[in-house]
């Protein structure tokens, strides 16, 4: 699926696609939100939820690696590498 086709889906269908075809890569918190990052067929999708809530408020979709910056800053490699 292309990023354009994904964006055209209703949010429920986007979440279903992420569950079936996405690879969950990382999580992080920002202000009062819990975020989860997925890799999906040539693009990335980030789900935003209010902290402690199940419902997804929105899904941010992007392709450029610059969007990964907040996640990459938290990666810690084992010592000796």
MDTraj code that builds the backbone (N, CA, C; nanometers):
import mdtraj as md
import numpy as np

residues = "UNK UNK UNK UNK UNK UNK UNK UNK UNK UNK UNK UNK UNK UNK UNK UNK UNK UNK UNK UNK UNK UNK UNK UNK UNK UNK UNK UNK UNK UNK UNK UNK UNK UNK UNK UNK UNK UNK UNK UNK UNK UNK UNK UNK UNK UNK UNK UNK UNK UNK UNK UNK UNK UNK UNK UNK UNK UNK UNK UNK UNK UNK UNK UNK UNK UNK UNK UNK UNK UNK UNK UNK UNK UNK UNK UNK UNK UNK UNK UNK UNK".split()
xyz = np.array([
    [0.0853, -0.1179, 0.0000],
    [0.0000, 0.0000, 0.0000],
    [0.0894, 0.1236, 0.0000],
    [0.0493, 0.2224, -0.0743],
    [0.1255, 0.3471, -0.0788],
    [0.0855, 0.4364, 0.0381],
    [0.1688, 0.5345, 0.0657],
    [0.1377, 0.6285, 0.1736],
    [0.0099, 0.7056, 0.1408],
    [-0.0106, 0.7384, 0.0142],
    [-0.1310, 0.8108, -0.0277],
    [-0.2558, 0.7262, -0.0051],
    [-0.2496, 0.5992, -0.0417],
    [-0.3641, 0.5099, -0.0201],
    [-0.3913, 0.4921, 0.1287],
    [-0.2862, 0.4822, 0.2105],
    [-0.3024, 0.4676, 0.3547],
    [-0.3722, 0.5907, 0.4125],
    [-0.3272, 0.7092, 0.3719],
    [-0.3871, 0.8331, 0.4227],
    [-0.5344, 0.8439, 0.3865],
    [-0.5747, 0.7841, 0.2754],
    [-0.7136, 0.7921, 0.2307],
    [-0.8072, 0.7015, 0.3110],
    [-0.7513, 0.6069, 0.3863],
    [-0.8332, 0.5155, 0.4656],
    [-0.8892, 0.5849, 0.5892],
    [-1.0031, 0.5377, 0.6358],
    [-1.0580, 0.5809, 0.7646],
    [-0.9613, 0.5348, 0.8734],
    [-0.9554, 0.6062, 0.9834],
    [-0.8597, 0.5729, 1.0898],
    [-0.8723, 0.4282, 1.1374],
    [-0.9951, 0.3758, 1.1474],
    [-1.0117, 0.2359, 1.1896],
    [-0.9425, 0.1406, 1.0929],
    [-0.9522, 0.1692, 0.9645],
    [-0.8873, 0.0859, 0.8627],
    [-0.7356, 0.1028, 0.8679],
    [-0.6900, 0.2244, 0.8976],
    [-0.5459, 0.2470, 0.9132],
    [-0.4911, 0.1634, 1.0288],
    [-0.5621, 0.1635, 1.1404],
    [-0.5184, 0.0854, 1.2568],
    [-0.5171, -0.0639, 1.2259],
    [-0.6168, -0.1102, 1.1524],
    [-0.6209, -0.2498, 1.1127],
    [-0.5018, -0.2835, 1.0227],
    [-0.4708, -0.1944, 0.9309],
    [-0.3567, -0.2168, 0.8413],
    [-0.2259, -0.2205, 0.9208],
    [-0.2113, -0.1314, 1.0172],
    [-0.0907, -0.1315, 1.1012],
    [-0.0787, -0.2631, 1.1782],
    [-0.1902, -0.3116, 1.2316],
    [-0.1881, -0.4362, 1.3085],
    [-0.1498, -0.5542, 1.2205],
    [-0.1944, -0.5543, 1.0970],
    [-0.1694, -0.6682, 1.0078],
    [-0.0371, -0.6599, 0.9331],
    [0.0029, -0.5379, 0.8943],
    [0.1170, -0.5243, 0.8045],
    [0.2301, -0.4384, 0.8594],
    [0.2070, -0.3721, 0.9700],
    [0.3104, -0.2848, 1.0259],
    [0.4013, -0.3580, 1.1235],
    [0.5208, -0.3055, 1.1377],
    [0.6156, -0.3565, 1.2365],
    [0.6346, -0.2483, 1.3414],
    [0.5967, -0.2793, 1.4650],
    [0.6108, -0.1818, 1.5737],
    [0.7584, -0.1698, 1.6075],
    [0.8114, -0.0491, 1.5965],
    [0.9542, -0.0260, 1.6146],
    [0.9907, 0.0317, 1.7509],
    [0.9084, 0.1219, 1.8016],
    [0.9461, 0.1910, 1.9250],
    [0.8252, 0.2620, 1.9842],
    [0.8412, 0.3023, 2.1094],
    [0.7418, 0.3839, 2.1777],
    [0.8143, 0.5001, 2.2431],
    [0.7392, 0.6059, 2.2661],
    [0.7924, 0.7198, 2.3415],
    [0.6754, 0.7998, 2.3970],
    [0.7063, 0.8873, 2.4903],
    [0.6060, 0.9765, 2.5481],
    [0.6414, 1.1193, 2.5100],
    [0.5397, 1.1974, 2.4864],
    [0.5586, 1.3399, 2.4601],
    [0.4445, 1.4146, 2.5269],
    [0.4800, 1.5011, 2.6200],
    [0.3816, 1.5730, 2.6995],
    [0.2835, 1.4728, 2.7616],
    [0.1560, 1.4826, 2.7325],
    [0.0578, 1.3915, 2.7916],
    [0.0136, 1.2824, 2.6930],
    [0.1025, 1.2504, 2.5972],
    [0.0692, 1.1519, 2.4942],
    [0.1652, 1.0336, 2.4961],
    [0.1135, 0.9164, 2.4592],
    [0.1944, 0.7970, 2.4349],
    [0.1945, 0.7747, 2.2850],
    [0.3144, 0.7604, 2.2282],
    [0.3291, 0.7426, 2.0847],
    [0.3894, 0.6069, 2.0554],
    [0.3490, 0.5479, 1.9436],
    [0.4072, 0.4213, 1.8975],
    [0.4425, 0.4385, 1.7504],
    [0.5623, 0.3949, 1.7143],
    [0.6122, 0.4076, 1.5779],
    [0.6063, 0.2733, 1.5066],
    [0.5537, 0.2745, 1.3843],
    [0.5438, 0.1552, 1.3006],
    [0.6132, 0.1799, 1.1672],
    [0.6784, 0.0763, 1.1150],
    [0.7277, 0.0767, 0.9773],
    [0.6241, 0.0027, 0.8944],
    [0.5839, 0.0645, 0.7829],
    [0.4798, 0.0062, 0.6996],
    [0.5146, 0.0271, 0.5522],
    [0.5523, -0.0778, 0.4830],
    [0.5620, -0.0784, 0.3369],
    [0.6165, 0.0513, 0.2759],
    [0.7308, 0.0974, 0.3205],
    [0.7929, 0.2146, 0.2594],
    [0.7623, 0.3470, 0.3264],
    [0.6921, 0.3450, 0.4383],
    [0.6672, 0.4684, 0.5136],
    [0.6553, 0.4346, 0.6612],
    [0.6433, 0.5374, 0.7423],
    [0.6298, 0.5214, 0.8869],
    [0.4960, 0.5785, 0.9316],
    [0.4410, 0.5210, 1.0367],
    [0.3166, 0.5698, 1.0958],
    [0.3363, 0.5777, 1.2464],
    [0.2902, 0.6864, 1.3028],
    [0.3051, 0.7108, 1.4456],
    [0.1663, 0.7304, 1.5052],
    [0.1269, 0.6427, 1.5978],
    [-0.0038, 0.6571, 1.6620],
    [0.0107, 0.7434, 1.7866],
    [-0.0854, 0.8294, 1.8084],
    [-0.0884, 0.9194, 1.9240],
    [-0.2098, 0.8861, 2.0091],
    [-0.1860, 0.8614, 2.1376],
    [-0.2921, 0.8349, 2.2352],
    [-0.2708, 0.9254, 2.3565],
    [-0.3793, 0.9634, 2.4198],
    [-0.3659, 1.0309, 2.5489],
    [-0.3110, 0.9295, 2.6468],
    [-0.2217, 0.9716, 2.7321],
    [-0.1575, 0.8809, 2.8265],
    [-0.2621, 0.8026, 2.9054],
    [-0.2462, 0.6696, 2.9053],
    [-0.3351, 0.5823, 2.9789],
    [-0.4649, 0.5473, 2.9071],
    [-0.4857, 0.6006, 2.7881],
    [-0.6091, 0.5740, 2.7128],
    [-0.5835, 0.4721, 2.6022],
    [-0.6861, 0.3991, 2.5645],
    [-0.6766, 0.3002, 2.4568],
    [-0.7002, 0.3622, 2.3194],
    [-0.7902, 0.4581, 2.3122],
    [-0.8296, 0.5147, 2.1831],
    [-0.7168, 0.5962, 2.1208],
    [-0.6936, 0.5742, 1.9930],
    [-0.5951, 0.6514, 1.9177],
    [-0.6595, 0.7836, 1.8772],
    [-0.5907, 0.8938, 1.9066],
    [-0.6417, 1.0259, 1.8704],
    [-0.6174, 1.0554, 1.7233],
    [-0.4953, 1.0262, 1.6774],
    [-0.4643, 1.0441, 1.5368],
    [-0.3400, 0.9653, 1.4997],
    [-0.3175, 0.9521, 1.3696],
    [-0.2023, 0.8794, 1.3173],
    [-0.1247, 0.9751, 1.2277],
    [0.0012, 0.9954, 1.2623],
    [0.0902, 1.0797, 1.1827],
    [0.1688, 0.9883, 1.0892],
    [0.1671, 1.0176, 0.9598],
    [0.2318, 0.9340, 0.8592],
    [0.3423, 1.0152, 0.7919],
    [0.4596, 0.9534, 0.7733],
    [0.5704, 1.0233, 0.7091],
    [0.6649, 0.9245, 0.6425],
    [0.7483, 0.9768, 0.5526],
    [0.8451, 0.8941, 0.4822],
    [0.9891, 0.9357, 0.5105],
    [1.0102, 1.0611, 0.5392],
    [1.1468, 1.1120, 0.5549],
    [1.2071, 1.0689, 0.6882],
    [1.3325, 1.0262, 0.6864],
    [1.3988, 0.9802, 0.8088],
    [1.4075, 1.0867, 0.9178],
    [1.3925, 1.2131, 0.8820],
    [1.3985, 1.3195, 0.9831],
    [1.2922, 1.2985, 1.0904],
    [1.1808, 1.2357, 1.0564],
    [1.0747, 1.2085, 1.1530],
    [1.1136, 1.1063, 1.2581],
    [1.2246, 1.0368, 1.2360],
    [1.2707, 0.9347, 1.3305],
    [1.3605, 0.9925, 1.4398],
    [1.3967, 1.1182, 1.4271],
    [1.4928, 1.1802, 1.5181],
    [1.4624, 1.1623, 1.6654],
    [1.3387, 1.1820, 1.7050],
    [1.3020, 1.1686, 1.8470],
    [1.3208, 1.0259, 1.8971],
    [1.3058, 0.9285, 1.8095],
    [1.3237, 0.7887, 1.8493],
    [1.4716, 0.7526, 1.8515],
    [1.5462, 0.7970, 1.7521],
    [1.6872, 0.7633, 1.7423],
    [1.7672, 0.8199, 1.8593],
    [1.7246, 0.9337, 1.9101],
    [1.7940, 0.9960, 2.0232],
    [1.7844, 0.9090, 2.1490],
    [1.6877, 0.8189, 2.1550],
    [1.6679, 0.7346, 2.2730],
    [1.7337, 0.5972, 2.2620],
    [1.7886, 0.5659, 2.1458],
    [1.8516, 0.4354, 2.1252],
    [1.9830, 0.4305, 2.2024],
    [1.9996, 0.3246, 2.2792],
    [2.1236, 0.3036, 2.3528],
    [2.1829, 0.1712, 2.3103],
    [2.2991, 0.1769, 2.2512],
    [2.3673, 0.0558, 2.2102],
    [2.4407, -0.0056, 2.3288],
    [2.4559, -0.1369, 2.3304],
    [2.5295, -0.2007, 2.4388],
    [2.6753, -0.1531, 2.4398],
    [2.7354, -0.1505, 2.5557],
    [2.8755, -0.1078, 2.5632],
    [2.9617, -0.2050, 2.4847],
    [3.0676, -0.1521, 2.4275],
    [3.1568, -0.2346, 2.3483],
    [3.1263, -0.2321, 2.2009],
    [3.0221, -0.1671, 2.1610],
    [2.9909, -0.1584, 2.0175],
    [3.0384, -0.0288, 1.9605],
])
top = md.Topology()
chain = top.add_chain()
for i, resn in enumerate(residues, 1):
    res = top.add_residue(resn, chain, resSeq=i)
    for name in ("N", "CA", "C"):
        top.add_atom(name, md.element.get_by_symbol(name[0]), res)
traj = md.Trajectory(xyz[None], top)
